[in-house]
Amino acid sequence: DPGLPNYDGSCFKTLNESLFTAKRQAKKNFNNQFSKKDTYDTNYLQMRENQIKILQEMYKCVYKIKSVPHTALDIASIIEKVSLEYHKDNDVKSLLEDLHVIRETMKTVPFPVTREEFEDRANLFILLERLEEFLTIKQEFMKQDDVVVEVINN
């Protein structure tokens, strides 16, 4: 981002500190349960920890991009959509579908002409792969949570 030329990704330090605090509290809560041990908080925080690692990888990809290939606009749009629609109860199915449409569209784009464009598009592709991984982690968590809810209700 030209507006943040010296940004170093330090938000991840704060994020990891918050996660550490939350995990410590979740462990206390788990140990304070008398009967059935509820692991939702622990599982949720594990999902978030995995997602933070993916976000760090995504940041590295974006940081390496030197130009803005036209494929960047599609990827920017899906990232924006994720930022607007991602929430606790979203199973991310439609987001993953949109991501797959973008991937298919990218297959039709002519090959890069310059090395710089090649490297930037490669980083965009990796960014898209990491975004899919980020969303898949959430989708798997939601499926796991659905199973737990189903068992409790039966």
N, C-alpha and C positions, 0 to 999 in steps of 0.2 A: 504494500500500500504506500503510494507516494507520500501520503500524509503522516505516515509512521515510519520514516526511513531508519530510525534507530531502534525500532521495537525488537526486543530480543526473546519474546515468548515467555517472559517472566510470569505471566498469568498462570502458567502450569505449576509453578512452585506454590502459589496460593491455592490452586485447585487441589494439589496433592496434600497440602496441609489440612485443608477442609475435609478431604476424604479420610485422612488418617484420624482426625477427630471423630468423624462420623462412625468409622469402623470401631473405634474404641468404645463409643457409646452403644453401638449395636451389640458388641460383645457383652457389655454390662447388662443390657436389656435381656439378651439371650440367657445369661447366667442367672438372672433374677426371676426366671419363669419357673413355676412350681411343677406344672404338669406338662402337657404337650409342648414340646420345644418348637417355637415358630422361627423358621429360618429366613423368612421373607426379607428382613432388613439386611441380613448378611449376604444373601444372594443378590439383592438389589445393588448393594455397594460393590460386590464383586463385578457385577455387570458394568457399573460405572467406572471401576478401576480399569477394566479392559477397554472401555470406550475412551478413557483419558489417554491411554497408550496410543490408540488409533488417532486421536486428535493431534497428538504430538507428531506423529508421522505425517499427518495431513499438513500440519503447519510447516514441516520441513520441505514438503513438496512445493507448497505455495511460495515459500521463501526463495526457492531456487529458480522460479520462473522469472525470466528476464523480459519477455515480450508478452503480448496478449494475442495468441492465435484465435481465430474466429470460433474455434471449438470451446474456448474458455467461456463464452457467453452461455452456452447450454449448461455447462458445469456450474457456473455461477448461479444460474436460475434454479437448479436442483438444490444447491446448497442453501439458497435463500428459502426455498420451499420447505426444506428440512427445518430451518431455523424458525419458520412460522408455524409448522404443523406438528413438530415433534413435541410430545408431552407424555405424561405418565401413562395414559390409557390408549395412546395411539399404537396400534399393532404394526405400524410402518409398512403394511402390505402395499398400499397405493404409492408410497414413496419409492419402494423397491421397484415397482412396476415402471414408474416414471424414469428411474435410473436406468433400467434395462432398455427403455426406448431411446434414451440418450446414447447408450452404448451402441445400439444398432445403427443409429444415425451417424455416429463417429466412424463406423466401418465404411460408410459411403464417401467420406471426405477424401479428396486426393492426398497422396503422400506429401510430406513436407519437402520443401525445396532446399532450404538452408539447414545447416547443422543446428543453429540456434532454434529454429522452429521445431526441428526434430526433438531436441532436448526438452523444449518447453511442452510440446505435445506429449512427450513421454511422461513428464512430470504430471501433466493433467490426467493422463490415463491412470497413473499410479494413484493420484488423488481420488479419482472416481472409484478405483478398486478399494481404497481405504474407506471411502464413504459407504460403499456397499457392505464392507465388513462391519463398520460402525452400526449400520442399520440392522444387519443380520444378527448381531449380538443382542440387540433390543428385541428383535422378532423371536429369537430363541428363548429369551427371558420371559417374554409374554406367553409363549407356549408352555413353558415350565410352570408359570404362575397359574395358567388356566387349568393345568393338571392338578395342582395343589387345591385350587378352589373346587374343582369337580370332586376330588376325594373327600374334602371337608363336607360338601353338600350331600354326599351319598351316605 
